[in-house]
């Protein structure tokens, strides 16, 4: 699928063991699905890894290789050595943070329907 010129999204911020992570997902009404994952710290292996994960999710969703629910299930609960709390929600790792954001966006979409 060709990326449109403009895609709207929201970017929540979560605290992880690697620092602040910013996850942008295209809004539910957008036909083209896109996910960006960025760490507050620039550079480094973790930042490169998250950039690649975001691209992989984007390509997977647009080619319909996997569903969003499969990504959420696969990423949920993966733990790193330094989990963090965001209010009353524990974020176990950067990929767990991605799952939490995707899941919360899915719940918001269900509540709108």
Phi and psi in degrees as a GROMACS rama.xvg file:
@    title "Ramachandran Plot"
@    xaxis  label "Phi"
@    yaxis  label "Psi"
@TYPE xy
-77.6377  135.918  UNK-2
-73.3253  129.148  UNK-3
-67.2418  165.059  UNK-4
-62.5497  -35.9898  UNK-5
-134.433  130.711  UNK-6
-129.81  129.198  UNK-7
-91.1104  146.058  UNK-8
-159.172  173.414  UNK-9
-122.815  151.667  UNK-10
-129.62  90.8646  UNK-11
-75.0402  158.392  UNK-12
-118.411  131.757  UNK-13
-128.29  146.943  UNK-14
-85.4447  129.647  UNK-15
-128.47  174.54  UNK-16
-64.7633  -19.0091  UNK-17
-93.0921  -4.35778  UNK-18
118.106  -166.145  UNK-19
-72.2629  134.389  UNK-20
-115.502  137.664  UNK-21
-115.405  120.175  UNK-22
-120.037  116.094  UNK-23
-105.401  125.369  UNK-24
-122.208  139.755  UNK-25
-61.4603  149.789  UNK-26
-67.5146  152.501  UNK-27
-56.884  -29.9831  UNK-28
-77.9304  -10.8115  UNK-29
-72.4808  134.99  UNK-30
-71.639  -40.2521  UNK-31
-84.6191  126.998  UNK-32
-97.3162  136.362  UNK-33
-146.969  138.791  UNK-34
-132.838  127.891  UNK-35
-116.757  137.891  UNK-36
-126.775  122.21  UNK-37
-133.378  140.835  UNK-38
-91.535  150.527  UNK-39
-62.2654  -30.2131  UNK-40
-85.3268  133.722  UNK-41
-88.3696  154.836  UNK-42
73.0433  -177.834  UNK-43
88.6846  166.528  UNK-44
-67.2112  -42.7367  UNK-45
-62.6568  -40.2094  UNK-46
-64.5801  -41.7789  UNK-47
-65.6927  -41.6442  UNK-48
-59.5171  -47.0911  UNK-49
-66.7251  -36.028  UNK-50
-60.6366  -44.8624  UNK-51
-64.3542  -40.5829  UNK-52
-60.9259  -44.7229  UNK-53
-60.2458  -43.1783  UNK-54
-64.8201  -41.4181  UNK-55
-63.584  -42.4549  UNK-56
-61.9207  -46.8872  UNK-57
-57.4294  -50.4108  UNK-58
-64.2399  -39.0875  UNK-59
-64.4415  -44.7319  UNK-60
-67.0552  -40.1217  UNK-61
-75.4536  -26.1088  UNK-62
-94.9889  0.872646  UNK-63
57.8274  35.5011  UNK-64
-71.6733  -43.6281  UNK-65
-135.094  162.292  UNK-66
-93.088  161.803  UNK-67
-60.462  -37.8106  UNK-68
-62.7574  -37.2701  UNK-69
-65.7348  -41.2274  UNK-70
-63.1948  -45.8935  UNK-71
-59.2057  -48.7248  UNK-72
-60.9961  -40.914  UNK-73
-70.0287  -35.4954  UNK-74
-89.0551  -24.6516  UNK-75
-64.4223  133.996  UNK-76
86.2509  -3.74841  UNK-77
-69.9491  127.046  UNK-78
-115.863  137.835  UNK-79
-103.383  175.419  UNK-80
-70.9096  -9.77205  UNK-81
-132.908  69.4683  UNK-82
-65.0561  155.814  UNK-83
-130.768  157.96  UNK-84
-103.075  137.347  UNK-85
-120.715  94.1009  UNK-86
64.4966  -122.926  UNK-87
-100.408  15.008  UNK-88
-112.618  125.056  UNK-89
-89.807  127.816  UNK-90
-102.386  115.082  UNK-91
-80.4955  -26.2962  UNK-92
-168.697  177.011  UNK-93
-64.6679  -41.622  UNK-94
-71.3455  -31.6766  UNK-95
-64.2288  -36.7104  UNK-96
-63.0615  -41.2774  UNK-97
-60.2335  -46.3912  UNK-98
-60.1898  -41.9165  UNK-99
-63.3588  -41.896  UNK-100
-67.185  -46.5265  UNK-101
-60.6984  -40.581  UNK-102
-67.7438  -42.7327  UNK-103
-65.026  -36.5732  UNK-104
-66.3676  -36.2522  UNK-105
-66.6337  -41.2128  UNK-106
-64.0689  -41.163  UNK-107
-61.4763  -39.978  UNK-108
-64.224  -42.4446  UNK-109
-63.4048  -38.5407  UNK-110
-66.8751  -28.412  UNK-111
-75.1917  -28.1275  UNK-112
